[in-house]
Amino acid sequence: MDGYFGVRRENTRYLTGFELGEGEEKVAGNSGQFLVGRDEVVVFADSRYTLAARQQTGGARVEQVYNDLSARWATLLEGMGSMRRVAVEAGFVPYAVWRRLAEAAPNVELVAAEGWVEQLRQTKEPSELERVAAACAVADAALERLLPRIKAGVTEIELAMDLEWEMRTNGAEALAFEVACLSGPNAALPHGTPSSRTVREGEVLLFDFGAQVCGYRSDMTRTLFVGQPTAHDREIYELVARSQQAAIDALAHAIAAGDRPSGRQIDKVARDVIHAAGHGDHYGHGLGHGIGLATHELPSLGRTAPDVPLPSPTVFSVEPGTYLDGVTGVRIEDLLLFDAGERRLERLTLFPREVTVVG
């Protein structure tokens, strides 16, 4: 390749330092898109973003582009030297844009690039690990402060808003994603949305949430009990806890032996525990995902994950669950730092995993 054309917001920040907020790329035009050449990096920005781009991108050249990329495409490529093959983030460039760029410079071959930068991002540098850990600390403390306000009669929406407030006013620059707060049978929705349903005595209360600090994110799920848990709910909770611990133990054993298992292997360890208890059909999602500048990124831990060694050092979630439609749901999720070279496995989400009764 003679060049690389990128448009994905997370890749822009990772390679150039230029920051766009969540979803801002939808209204930013070509601002935040970039070209990597052999000798320089060019970041596109219009008048709304020029100053920020110059402040954030260090050694990159900032080029004024205002919704006229195709008209300027050939000139931009010529200004970066002799470019004949340019890789393009195919998964994020619309077909119509691809076609216009190809027509604007017919002598330049556009080559589909999928996952190139994402592969780089899954291996974390020390500063990245520090930021993920800081985001985890903000989320841990927020849930701790919320506990006294959890009681029967409060609504899911109210608790979700309170948890968001605790994160935003105590160190989070943003949410990693919208807070999920689900009670009783609603907890059977793995990615449900908080409703006006009131929390009731003797039910589970599931929180899935994360903070963002310096661009990097956390992700944690805790299933609490409002009042004393029923025997059935506690049984499901302890099953999910055993499943998660089996996965963590397998990772610890591999680290101690100097091995790097695949995400598929670790997923199977956790899934086998739930399947053996007769709840295999009640656990459909993967065991975990990488996290960093995006909430969901590589590596993947699941049944369809690549059967290749996990990257190192990296951070990923371990989050088995069991969901009984119309009855209850339990998920326990933690972020783990995995460093095979240093033989280090560390849990970054430190809120207790034991059975926790509130209200």
TAKA-V142048 format. One record per residue. N is the residue number from 1. RES is the residue in one small letter. PHI is phi in whole degrees, -180 to 180 (* if undefined). PSI is psi in radians with two decimals (999 if undefined). NEAR is the number of other C-alpha atoms within 12 Angstrom. Layout:
N;RES;PHI;PSI;NEAR, N;RES;PHI;PSI;NEAR
This chain:
1;m;*;2.48;20, 2;d;-94;-0.32;25, 3;g;-161;2.96;33, 4;y;-138;2.18;37, 5;f;-106;2.07;44, 6;g;-120;2.56;40, 7;v;-132;-0.24;39, 8;r;-71;2.30;40, 9;r;-56;-0.80;33, 10;e;-65;-0.65;37, 11;n;-69;-0.61;37, 12;t;-59;-0.84;39, 13;r;-66;-0.72;32, 14;y;-64;-0.72;32, 15;l;-94;-0.44;35, 16;t;-122;-0.39;34, 17;g;93;-0.20;29, 18;f;-75;2.31;39, 19;e;-110;2.28;36, 20;l;-121;2.49;33, 21;g;-70;2.92;26, 22;e;-55;2.10;24, 23;g;80;-0.08;15, 24;e;-69;-0.42;17, 25;e;-61;-0.34;23, 26;k;-72;-0.39;17, 27;v;-119;0.05;17, 28;a;-89;-0.02;26, 29;g;65;-2.26;24, 30;n;-90;-0.07;38, 31;s;-62;2.33;39, 32;g;95;-0.25;48, 33;q;-78;2.78;45, 34;f;-151;2.78;44, 35;l;-125;2.25;40, 36;v;-104;2.14;33, 37;g;-110;-3.01;29, 38;r;-69;-0.57;19, 39;d;-119;-0.18;17, 40;e;-157;2.89;24, 41;v;-117;2.31;31, 42;v;-116;2.22;38, 43;v;-110;2.31;44, 44;f;-89;2.45;42, 45;a;-158;2.46;35, 46;d;-96;-3.03;26, 47;s;-61;-0.42;20, 48;r;-71;-0.42;20, 49;y;-123;-0.03;32, 50;t;-59;-0.85;26, 51;l;-63;-0.80;20, 52;a;-62;-0.71;22, 53;a;-63;-0.73;33, 54;r;-67;-0.61;27, 55;q;-73;-0.58;18, 56;q;-97;-0.37;24, 57;t;-96;-0.02;30, 58;g;63;-2.01;19, 59;g;-85;0.04;18, 60;a;-75;2.65;27, 61;r;-89;2.26;28, 62;v;-96;2.17;32, 63;e;-115;2.29;33, 64;q;-73;1.98;28, 65;v;-135;2.15;29, 66;y;-128;1.51;23, 67;n;55;0.46;21, 68;d;-131;0.61;23, 69;l;-60;-0.80;31, 70;s;-63;-0.63;24, 71;a;-68;-0.47;19, 72;r;-106;-0.01;23, 73;w;-57;-0.89;33, 74;a;-62;-0.74;27, 75;t;-65;-0.71;21, 76;l;-62;-0.75;33, 77;l;-66;-0.74;37, 78;e;-62;-0.63;18, 79;g;-70;-0.20;21, 80;m;-107;0.28;25, 81;g;102;-2.89;18, 82;s;-83;1.72;20, 83;m;-108;2.15;30, 84;r;-119;-0.41;23, 85;r;-135;2.08;25, 86;v;-121;2.16;34, 87;a;-76;2.44;31, 88;v;-128;2.38;37, 89;e;-69;1.49;32, 90;a;-63;-0.56;25, 91;g;-71;-0.19;20, 92;f;-128;0.02;24, 93;v;-106;2.07;25, 94;p;-59;2.64;15, 95;y;-58;-0.71;15, 96;a;-62;-0.68;13, 97;v;-67;-0.77;24, 98;w;-55;-0.83;29, 99;r;-63;-0.73;18, 100;r;-66;-0.68;21, 101;l;-66;-0.70;31, 102;a;-64;-0.68;25, 103;e;-72;-0.53;19, 104;a;-72;-0.49;23, 105;a;-138;1.34;26, 106;p;-64;-0.33;20, 107;n;-87;-0.04;18, 108;v;-107;2.18;25, 109;e;-84;2.23;25, 110;l;-95;2.21;31, 111;v;-117;2.24;23, 112;a;-66;2.17;22, 113;a;-117;2.10;24, 114;e;-127;2.03;20, 115;g;83;0.16;22, 116;w;-65;-0.95;22, 117;v;-71;-0.61;28, 118;e;-60;-0.63;31, 119;q;-63;-0.67;22, 120;l;-68;-0.71;22, 121;r;-67;-0.40;33, 122;q;-71;-0.39;35, 123;t;-92;2.09;29, 124;k;-97;2.45;32, 125;e;-85;2.82;20, 126;p;-54;-0.71;16, 127;s;-65;-0.56;17, 128;e;-70;-0.75;28, 129;l;-62;-0.67;38, 130;e;-64;-0.69;24, 131;r;-72;-0.69;30, 132;v;-63;-0.75;44, 133;a;-63;-0.67;37, 134;a;-65;-0.70;33, 135;a;-65;-0.66;43, 136;c;-63;-0.71;44, 137;a;-64;-0.69;32, 138;v;-62;-0.77;42, 139;a;-68;-0.74;48, 140;d;-55;-0.88;38, 141;a;-67;-0.60;28, 142;a;-64;-0.79;35, 143;l;-67;-0.65;42, 144;e;-59;-0.75;24, 145;r;-71;-0.44;22, 146;l;-76;-0.45;25, 147;l;-50;-0.79;26, 148;p;-64;-0.32;18, 149;r;-93;-0.06;25, 150;i;-87;2.09;37, 151;k;-160;2.86;28, 152;a;-60;2.40;25, 153;g;106;-0.42;20, 154;v;-80;2.66;28, 155;t;-93;2.80;25, 156;e;-59;-0.75;35, 157;i;-62;-0.74;27, 158;e;-62;-0.76;26, 159;l;-68;-0.68;39, 160;a;-62;-0.75;36, 161;m;-66;-0.70;28, 162;d;-65;-0.71;28, 163;l;-67;-0.70;38, 164;e;-61;-0.78;37, 165;w;-60;-0.75;26, 166;e;-62;-0.69;31, 167;m;-71;-0.82;38, 168;r;-68;-0.49;24, 169;t;-97;0.07;19, 170;n;-137;0.75;25, 171;g;119;-0.27;26, 172;a;-88;2.28;34, 173;e;-79;-0.34;27, 174;a;-167;3.01;30, 175;l;-83;2.57;39, 176;a;-69;-0.55;37, 177;f;-169;2.97;28, 178;e;-65;2.41;27, 179;v;-66;2.31;38, 180;a;-103;2.18;37, 181;c;-132;1.96;45, 182;l;-134;2.28;45, 183;s;-117;2.64;47, 184;g;53;-2.27;39, 185;p;-64;-0.40;28, 186;n;-65;-0.40;34, 187;a;-68;-0.19;42, 188;a;-78;-0.06;32, 189;l;-94;1.82;33, 190;p;-54;-0.63;36, 191;h;-126;0.83;24, 192;g;-73;2.93;24, 193;t;-111;2.39;25, 194;p;-57;2.46;32, 195;s;-122;-3.05;23, 196;s;-85;0.14;19, 197;r;-63;2.39;23, 198;t;-86;2.50;26, 199;v;-70;2.43;36, 200;r;-123;2.65;27, 201;e;-61;2.42;24, 202;g;82;0.25;26, 203;e;-114;2.85;36, 204;v;-81;2.74;46, 205;l;-137;1.95;51, 206;l;-103;2.22;45, 207;f;-113;2.23;48, 208;d;-125;2.05;42, 209;f;-160;2.92;45, 210;g;-164;2.70;51, 211;a;-108;2.82;48, 212;q;-121;2.24;38, 213;v;-132;2.14;33, 214;c;53;0.68;28, 215;g;88;-0.26;35, 216;y;-105;2.67;41, 217;r;-120;2.77;44, 218;s;-120;2.93;53, 219;d;-157;2.12;50, 220;m;-146;2.48;48, 221;t;-124;2.31;41, 222;r;-130;2.35;45, 223;t;-108;1.97;49, 224;l;-102;2.96;44, 225;f;-119;2.21;38, 226;v;-90;1.81;34, 227;g;79;3.14;23, 228;q;-64;2.29;20, 229;p;-70;2.62;28, 230;t;-70;2.78;20, 231;a;-60;-0.66;14, 232;h;-67;-0.82;19, 233;d;-63;-0.69;34, 234;r;-67;-0.64;29, 235;e;-62;-0.76;21, 236;i;-65;-0.72;36, 237;y;-60;-0.83;36, 238;e;-67;-0.54;29, 239;l;-64;-0.84;35, 240;v;-64;-0.67;43, 241;a;-64;-0.70;34, 242;r;-65;-0.68;31, 243;s;-63;-0.82;39, 244;q;-63;-0.76;39, 245;q;-65;-0.62;30, 246;a;-61;-0.72;28, 247;a;-66;-0.76;39, 248;i;-65;-0.71;37, 249;d;-63;-0.70;21, 250;a;-64;-0.70;27, 251;l;-65;-0.74;39, 252;a;-63;-0.71;27, 253;h;-64;-0.73;20, 254;a;-65;-0.75;26, 255;i;-60;-0.79;27, 256;a;-62;-0.56;20, 257;a;-88;-0.05;16, 258;g;78;0.37;20, 259;d;-102;2.84;24, 260;r;-128;1.74;32, 261;p;-72;2.95;34, 262;s;-89;2.78;29, 263;g;-62;-0.57;37, 264;r;-66;-0.69;28, 265;q;-65;-0.75;32, 266;i;-70;-0.63;45, 267;d;-59;-0.74;42, 268;k;-64;-0.66;32, 269;v;-58;-0.85;32, 270;a;-69;-0.72;41, 271;r;-67;-0.62;41, 272;d;-62;-0.60;27, 273;v;-65;-0.80;29, 274;i;-70;-0.67;36, 275;h;-64;-0.71;24, 276;a;-64;-0.43;17, 277;a;-88;0.06;21, 278;g;87;0.24;15, 279;h;-116;0.42;24, 280;g;-57;-0.63;24, 281;d;-76;-0.14;18, 282;h;-104;0.28;27, 283;y;-139;1.67;37, 284;g;-103;-0.40;25, 285;h;-89;3.03;28, 286;g;-75;2.91;34, 287;l;-73;-0.57;43, 288;g;-173;3.10;45, 289;h;-153;2.70;37, 290;g;-70;2.87;45, 291;i;-150;2.63;46, 292;g;-180;-1.96;48, 293;l;-70;-0.41;42, 294;a;-117;2.67;37, 295;t;-68;-0.69;34, 296;h;-117;1.98;28, 297;e;-147;-3.11;30, 298;l;-71;2.65;34, 299;p;-85;2.92;43, 300;s;-107;2.45;37, 301;l;-121;1.79;41, 302;g;-168;3.11;33, 303;r;-65;-0.50;24, 304;t;-106;0.17;21, 305;a;-66;2.65;26, 306;p;-58;2.39;20, 307;d;-86;1.08;21, 308;v;-129;2.75;18, 309;p;-58;2.49;26, 310;l;-60;2.53;36, 311;p;-68;2.90;31, 312;s;-157;2.38;35, 313;p;-77;2.62;32, 314;t;-152;3.03;41, 315;v;-132;2.34;52, 316;f;-148;2.84;51, 317;s;-91;2.69;47, 318;v;-127;1.90;48, 319;e;-144;1.18;45, 320;p;-69;2.80;52, 321;g;-155;2.85;46, 322;t;-138;2.23;45, 323;y;-130;2.07;37, 324;l;-109;1.87;26, 325;d;-54;2.18;18, 326;g;77;0.04;13, 327;v;-121;-1.15;22, 328;t;-166;2.97;36, 329;g;-155;2.52;45, 330;v;-136;2.29;49, 331;r;-140;2.47;48, 332;i;-126;2.16;44, 333;e;-131;2.28;43, 334;d;-132;2.69;42, 335;l;-98;2.34;42, 336;l;-118;2.37;38, 337;l;-89;2.14;42, 338;f;-118;1.98;40, 339;d;-132;1.66;32, 340;a;-67;-0.64;28, 341;g;-63;-0.68;19, 342;e;-93;0.03;18, 343;r;50;0.93;21, 344;r;-126;2.19;25, 345;l;-129;2.03;29, 346;e;-132;2.32;27, 347;r;-84;2.17;31, 348;l;-93;-0.45;35, 349;t;-91;2.01;37, 350;l;-108;0.01;29, 351;f;-61;2.42;30, 352;p;-53;2.54;23, 353;r;-101;-0.15;27, 354;e;-67;2.86;19, 355;v;-54;2.16;28, 356;t;-124;2.10;25, 357;v;-103;2.26;26, 358;v;-126;2.99;27, 359;g;81;999;25
